[in-house]
Amino acid sequence: MDDKEQLQLAIGKRVKSLREERDIPQQDLAAKCNIEKSNLSRLEAGGTNPTLYTLKRIADNLGISLCDIVNLEDKK
């Protein structure tokens, strides 16, 4: 697995964890972010390279900062 795939997987796991901590169903978060549930599912599984804009929309709808999603240093 290359660095890009590892980063995508880490970001996806982080988004899923933050969403689940807030007890927000995947379908609800996807709707709030105006993205398809299948795309959010793929993002959480590490199967896609989300744009910064998409991550910002997710962060906003989770009530957190973008930094909370992308700061993976202490999450390993």
Buried (B, 14 or more C-beta within 10 A) or exposed (E): EEEEEEBBBBBBBBBBEBBEEEEBEBEEBBBBBEBEBEBBBBBBEBEBEBEEEBBBBBBEBBEBEBEEBBEEEEEE
